[in-house]
Every structure is written in C-alpha cells, then in structure tokens.
Amino acid sequence: MHIHRVKIKDIDEAFLEKLRAELGGEEAEVAIWAPEPPDASILSEQAFWHIIGLLDWTREGNDGAILEPAIQYLSNLPEEAILVLDDFLSEKLYHLDAQPYAENAGENAYRGEDAPFSADDFLYARCYVVAQGKDFYYRVLQNPEEMPEDQTFESLLSLAPAAYRRKTDKKMDHVPAYPIETFSNAEGWDGEGIIEKIL
C-alpha cells in the first residue's frame, strides 16, 4: 500500500503522472478523504450542545436513562437533523483525537508506541468530554492537561442511532463527517494517522 499526503492545491498533472508511474496499471485506486463540516442549516452547533445538555446525570450508573431525555428530544426532529447531530459529534471527537489529550487520560494515558494503550478507551474518554457539555469541552480542547482521568462514556456513540431507530424504526446507516477512531487525526499524532499505525 502506498500513502501520499498531499494538499489539493498540489495535485497537478505532473503529480498524477508520477502517481500513475508509481502505482502502475489501470486497476490502481486512489481514495480522497475530505471531511465536510456539519450542515448547520439543518441543526446548529448551538442546538447540538442543547441536546447534549439534556443528558440526565442524576441517573449516573444507568447509561440508557442518562441518554433518554436527549434521545426523546432528538427523535422528534427531522431525520436529517439526527444525522447532522452525528456529524457534529464526530467533529468534536475528531478534534480531541490528539496525543496531548491522550497523554493526560489517566491510567490509559498514551506513553509512547511501545507502551500499552487502548485506542477504544481513548475514544470513550473523548466521548465523556463531549458529554459534559460545551463549556467543559472547549476548556479541555484549549487545555489538554485538563483532560479528565479515567472517565469514559461510550454510550454517547449510541445517541444518534437510538434516536434514529425510535423515529424511523430503521437502523441508522450514516458515515459521519469526520472519522472518530483514535489516530484518525494525523495532525494530532505527529503526522501519523490510523493508516500509518496499522501498516
């Protein structure tokens, strides 16, 4: 597998010719990942944070009950709004996908490539940050040392799918605007994203 990181402005005919020569054959494929921001005309960022604020933390210990007020509210919105909420969530998780936050995540903190580290747990830790609301999220985003230690909320990932299922009685089939897997944000990991990590 060949990986090239190139800005769109630098893709010219000379680059394409070089790529054709390197890859050879007509069967080679090129994938372009171009995340798009969530469509705020359907659901605003303010509305996203309002829905996150509906999480009922008095029900701590019962993730379904914590999510229920937000699921109920979201399931009354148009289908497109549910998908845009999922896009906003992916964007927020993506921006926290960086080594400085991982290094402050507590017992599962990132301590280098040779040390044990759970990519899934770090994703769930990022979910916890978003689930705590707008003020908390932006405080952590601006100050990685404030990343909460040993706190996770995996269930946040089920918010949009649960609301979609309740509204449509169908499974949500949606690729969010940003990848959420740990190491997806290459710029947050010294330029090495998930593709490089698995090669």
C-alpha positions, 0 to 999 in steps of 0.5 A: 500500500502506498500513502501520499499526503498531499494538499489539493492545491498540489495535485497537478498533472505532473503529480498524477503522472508520477502517481500513475508511474508509481502505482502502475496499471489501470486497476490502481485506486486512489481514495480522497478523504475530505471531511465536510463540516456539519450542515448547520442549516439543518441543526446548529452547533448551538442546538447540538450542545442543547441536546447534549445538555439534556443528558440526565446525570442524576441517573449516573450508573444507568447509561440508557436513562442518562441518554433518554431525555436527549434521545426523546428530544432528538427523535422528534426532529427531522431525520436529517437533523439526527444525522447532522447531530452525528456529524457534529459529534464526530467533529468534536471527537475528531478534534480531541483525537490528539496525543496531548489529550491522550497523554493526560487520560489517566491510567490509559494515558498514551506513553509512547508506541511501545507502551500499552494503550487502548485506542477504544478507551481513548475514544470513550474518554473523548466521548465523556468530554463531549458529554459534559457539555460545551463549556467543559469541552472547549476548556479541555480542547484549549487545555489538554492537561485538563483532560479528565482521568479515567472517565469514559462514556461510550454510550454517547456513540449510541445517541444518534442511532437510538434516536434514529431507530425510535423515529424511523424504526430503521437502523441508522446507516450514516458515515459521519463527517469526520472519522472518530477512531483514535489516530484518525487525526494525523495532525494530532499524532505527529503526522501519523494517522490510523493508516500509518499505525496499522501498516 
